[in-house]
Amino acid sequence: MKRTKISEIFFDDSADKWYLAKVAFITIDEKTAVEKRSVTTMLVAANDFKGSLDRLNEGMKGTMADYEIVSIAETPIMDVYRANLGSSRSTEAPAE
């Protein structure tokens, strides 16, 4: 088991495989006109490679930044569970 920083997860309840996608966001420095790429890792649920590519492109439709898909690879991950990261303390008063 190793730790990986995942910036986005694209779920698909009908999919049975998970793919790790590396995506480079492209920005241009206005002063020097130099292109800068920052690579992020995303997890995509899909049934096959083409499905993962389609799902990734669909999930990225709303982004305003230019991006390039660097790589997509199938992972040995079997399942991913959604976590409730809200406060563990309840805001309700206890019942008497």
C-alpha positions as MATLAB code, in Angstrom:
seq = 'MKRTKISEIFFDDSADKWYLAKVAFITIDEKTAVEKRSVTTMLVAANDFKGSLDRLNEGMKGTMADYEIVSIAETPIMDVYRANLGSSRSTEAPAE';
ca = [
       0.000    0.000    0.000;
       1.325    3.436   -0.848;
       0.041    6.921   -0.331;
      -0.957    8.911   -3.420;
      -2.272   12.444   -3.563;
      -5.483   12.324   -5.602;
      -6.947   15.688   -6.595;
     -10.237   14.460   -8.082;
     -12.296   11.267   -8.183;
     -14.763   10.538  -10.981;
     -17.240    7.926   -9.754;
     -19.320    5.605  -11.940;
     -21.476    3.134  -10.027;
     -21.741    0.797  -13.014;
     -17.952    0.540  -13.507;
     -15.841   -2.315  -12.175;
     -12.296   -0.930  -12.663;
     -10.357    2.108  -11.467;
      -7.888    4.044  -13.589;
      -5.227    6.483  -12.426;
      -5.008    9.488  -14.741;
      -2.250   12.087  -14.732;
      -3.436   15.408  -16.096;
      -1.205   18.423  -16.786;
      -2.825   21.823  -16.369;
      -1.193   24.328  -18.703;
      -0.693   27.960  -17.730;
       1.337   30.671  -19.427;
       3.379   33.187  -17.455;
       2.287   36.580  -18.793;
       5.628   38.262  -18.119;
       7.947   35.662  -19.651;
       5.470   33.924  -22.001;
       6.765   30.590  -20.689;
       4.372   27.644  -20.603;
       4.098   25.983  -17.201;
       2.577   22.553  -16.539;
       1.369   21.345  -13.182;
       0.570   17.638  -13.101;
      -2.234   16.307  -10.911;
      -3.458   12.777  -10.330;
      -7.100   11.785  -10.689;
      -8.951    8.523  -10.121;
     -11.522    7.463  -12.728;
     -14.043    4.613  -12.520;
     -14.722    2.882  -15.846;
     -15.222   -0.543  -17.412;
     -12.361   -0.190  -19.914;
      -9.606    2.174  -21.065;
     -11.795    4.035  -23.604;
     -14.485    4.456  -20.970;
     -11.960    5.968  -18.577;
     -10.807    8.428  -21.243;
     -14.402    9.390  -22.057;
     -15.323    9.711  -18.357;
     -12.258   11.862  -17.657;
     -12.997   14.189  -20.590;
     -16.648   14.422  -19.503;
     -15.616   15.288  -15.940;
     -13.171   17.926  -17.161;
     -15.729   19.724  -19.379;
     -16.439   22.417  -16.794;
     -12.821   23.408  -16.240;
     -11.664   26.759  -17.555;
      -7.984   25.797  -17.638;
      -6.223   24.184  -20.566;
      -5.168   20.622  -19.803;
      -3.465   17.664  -21.389;
      -3.894   14.026  -20.403;
      -0.394   12.727  -19.701;
      -1.268    9.115  -18.886;
      -4.054    6.730  -17.916;
      -3.311    3.369  -16.313;
      -5.478    0.664  -14.778;
      -4.984    0.254  -11.035;
      -5.392   -2.778   -8.765;
      -7.909   -0.780   -6.682;
     -11.079   -2.788   -6.159;
     -13.380   -0.168   -4.649;
     -13.451    3.419   -3.413;
     -15.774    4.534   -0.648;
     -17.178    8.016   -0.329;
     -16.250    9.582    2.992;
     -18.320   11.994    5.016;
     -15.709   14.571    5.972;
     -18.134   16.818    7.826;
     -17.802   17.693   11.473;
     -17.945   14.706   13.798;
     -19.758   16.804   16.384;
     -23.513   17.043   16.125;
     -25.160   20.473   16.113;
     -28.400   19.073   17.506;
     -29.228   19.268   21.191;
     -29.280   15.870   22.941;
     -32.716   14.394   23.608;
     -33.787   14.312   27.217;
];
